[in-house]
Amino acid sequence: MDTRAILMGLGFAFMWSSAFTSARMIVADAPPLTALAARFLLSGAVACGIALAMGQSWRLSRAQWRAVVIFGICQNALYLGLNFVAMQWVEASLAAIIASSMPLLVAGFGWALFGDRVRPLGIAGLVAGMAGVALIMGSRLSGGTDLGGVALCLLGSLALTVATLSMRGATGGGGNVMMVVGLQMFVGSAALAVVAAATEPFVVHWTPRLVGAFLYTTLVPGVLATWVWFLLVGRIGTVRASTFHFLNPFFGVAVAAVLLGERLGWADAAGVMVIAGGILAVQLSRQADRPAA
């Protein structure tokens, strides 16, 4: 892995993890589902514009349209929608930690439901990662963290896990990657807008922090991180690129601590270390099983 790939991986992990802090800022001043629907509308327009400028087409394969619908609903509407709602009551650092467990869930369900081969290193990583999550959850819940908000974060991670597993080997080729990403965002925006119109009052407190956080989460985690991810995958392959997910708990907690002043207890610090080690072990075991692609 060369220096440029390492820098791209670090940049992606930081941008992905920082989205939880900017989301926490947004939901403090705007209805969460309405804000997220608007974010995806703008992100989708930018992504599709980039795709058209790159010469990509609206004509997608059947597998790509399936990816557009499944990820548009499960990732953008359910996963992020549930997290945005939850962060009205749950700290950004905890939401980031729960979301970071998704690679562990994918590996665990793949092993339990599909018989995926998991090396001893991967099994140790799964056990350690889940133990780290349990340690942090026990500490936070005993400290008064809202149980309903935690449940929404967990449901969101489960929705993304289901989407990931359902698309095993089905995303197909055909290029048009940025177009697929943009259309997924439009699907998520439409689904969220319907739910928001039926459930949320449109009350927005316009502040500089809200505007800055909205633009940041739309353009940086929403578009730039996606762009960097696909460049990274093209450079070193999906399996090796996924190894950088082990940094997400670190960055998620660090950004929330610096920008929001969220406190980090000893159980949080220990749990983050254990979760990161578990994710790294799982990804390294997958890398040993498959060549970079």
Stockholm file with secondary structure:
# STOCKHOLM 1.0

chainA/1-293         MDTRAILMGLGFAFMWSSAFTSARMIVADAPPLTALAARFLLSGAVACGIALAMGQSWRLSRAQWRAVVIFGICQNALYLGLNFVAMQWVEASLAAIIASSMPLLVAGFGWALFGDRVRPLGIAGLVAGMAGVALIMGSRLSGGTDLGGVALCLLGSLALTVATLSMRGATGGGGNVMMVVGLQMFVGSAALAVVAAATEPFVVHWTPRLVGAFLYTTLVPGVLATWVWFLLVGRIGTVRASTFHFLNPFFGVAVAAVLLGERLGWADAAGVMVIAGGILAVQLSRQADRPAA
#=GR chainA/1-293 SS CCHHHHHHHHHHHHHHHHHHHHHHHHHTTSCHHHHHHHHHHHHHHHHHHHHHHTTCCSCCCHHHHHHHHHHIIIIIIIIHHHHHHHTTTSCHHHHHHHHHTHHHHHHHHHHHHHCCCCCHHHHHHHHHHHHHHHHHHHHHHHTTCCHHHHHHHHHHHHHHHHHHHHTTTTSCCCSCHHHHHHHHHHHHHHHHHHHHHHHCCCCCCCCHHHHHHHHHHHHIIIIIHHHHHHHHHHHHCHHHHHGGGGGHHHHHHHHHHHHHCCCCCHHHHHHHHHHHHHHHHHHHHHHHHSCCC
#=GC SS_cons         CCHHHHHHHHHHHHHHHHHHHHHHHHHTTSCHHHHHHHHHHHHHHHHHHHHHHTTCCSCCCHHHHHHHHHHIIIIIIIIHHHHHHHTTTSCHHHHHHHHHTHHHHHHHHHHHHHCCCCCHHHHHHHHHHHHHHHHHHHHHHHTTCCHHHHHHHHHHHHHHHHHHHHTTTTSCCCSCHHHHHHHHHHHHHHHHHHHHHHHCCCCCCCCHHHHHHHHHHHHIIIIIHHHHHHHHHHHHCHHHHHGGGGGHHHHHHHHHHHHHCCCCCHHHHHHHHHHHHHHHHHHHHHHHHSCCC
//
